[in-house]
Amino acid sequence: MKKLLLIALAVLLAAPAADFPASAGAQTGGAPAPKGPKKLIKVSGELLDMGCYISRGLAGELHKECAMKCINAGVPMGVMGPDSTVYVLTQNHDRAMDPKTFAGSPDPYLQLKQWAAMKVEIQGLNWERHGVNFLEVKYAKLAPAAPGTPPKPGS
């Protein structure tokens, strides 16, 4: 039995990787190119912690404390737009690689970490890869309250 398993393993290891499409990135040395060009867009919606949202569907004011903890522990952030499209948020690559170049200007991606479960407005570069929407944050602010919304206690 052991001999049969060893033979099967040897055959699998010797099989060529040609069965994988080039778009999988394994043969090209990296991930495939984003679908379409990156475009500057503005999205208004709730700031999500992607871990709880994807695994459990958690969002909203009741989830705020958990979302803050998750985001500050490094769980990726996202924003759900008015059409229910969810965008995974990324930091500006240049700012992440050399933050000293941006000294004196606050990082909007880092600012978002304070606004978990709140309505925000984000402007940035949007692209899609493997069906996932991404938004590289260039600008962020809290969204204004909807007209007729009563003020929250303490504000």
N, C-alpha and C positions, 0 to 999 in steps of 0.2 A: 504494500500500500504506500509506504514511504517513497519507494522508487517511482511509483506512478505519479505521485504528487510532485516529486522533484522534476520529472520529465515535463509535466504540464507547466510548471513554473518556468522552466528553461525555455519552453516554446513561447510562452507569453512574453518573457523578457526579450527574446530574440525577434519578436514580431516588429515589423517596421511601423513607424509612427505616421505613415501615410494615410491612415484612416481618419486622422484629425484634419479638419479644414484649416486652411491657412488663416482664415479669419479668427481662429481660436487664439492666435497670438503665440502659440508655443513654438512655431517654426520661424516666426518673424522676429523674435527677440523682444517682443513687447505686445501690449494690448492693441487691438485694431483701432484705427482712426475713428474719431467721433462721427456719428451720422450727421451729415450736413455741416455747414459752417457754424461757428459760435456766433450768437447774436445777442445784442444788448436788449434785455427785457426788464420790466418792472413787475413784481408780484406782490400782492397784498394778501395776507392770510395769517393763520396761526403758526407760531414757531413750535415745531415738534421735536421731541427727542425720538430719534428713529428706532431705537431699541424697543421701547415700550409700544410705540405706534405699530411697528411691523409685527411684533410677536403677540401683542395683546389688544391692539386697536385702541390703546389709551390715548386720550387727548383732552383738552379743555381745562377749565379753571380748577376742577377737583383733582386733576393730575399734576398741577403746577409744582408742588414741593418735590415730588418724585422726579419730574422732568428736570428741575434745577439740579438735583443731585446727580442724575444720570449724565446730563450734559457736562457738568463740571468734572465728572469722573472720566470724560473722554468719549462718551457715546456720541456718534454723529448727530448733527442737527439737520432738520428739514423744514420746509414750509409748505403748507397746503394752500394752493391758490383757490380763488372763488369757483373755479370749474372742477374742483376736487383733484386736480393734478398735484402730485407731491414732487417736490424738487429736493434732492439731497444737496446740502450746502457745502461749498468748499471755500477755503481761504485763498486769497490772492496768492498765487505761487511765488511771485517775486517778493512779496511782503514776508511770506513764511521763510524763504531761503535767506533773505538779507534784511531783517527788520530795521537795522540801523539806517538804511536808505530812506525809510519812511518816518524817521524820528520827528516828533512834534505833531503828528497827525494820528488820531486814534484809529485803531484797526476795527472796521465795522463788523468783521466776522467775530472778533472777541467781544464786542459790545453786545452782539446777539445773545451770548451766553447768559446775560442778565435778564433776558426777556422770555424765558421759557413759558410756554402756554399762553403767551400774549399775542395780540394782533400786531403784526409788523408790516412795514413796507420795505422791500429789498429790491435794489437794482443791481444787475450784474450780467455776466456772460452766461448764456444758456447753451447747453448742448445735450445730446442724447448718446448713450453708449449701451448697447445690448438692451434697449428698451427702458433704461433708467434715465430720468431727467436729472441733470445737474445744474447748479447755479453757483458760479464763482462770485462771491459777494464783493461788490465794489462800493456800495452805499447801503446803509440801513438806518431805519428810525422806527419808533413806535408809531403805529397807525392811529390817526385821529379817531376819537369815539364817534360812533354813528349818531346822526342827529336824533335828539330825543332820548338818548341813553342817559339814565340817571348817573350822577357821579358816584364813584366807589367811596365807601367810608374811608376817611383819612386822606382823601386827595383834594 
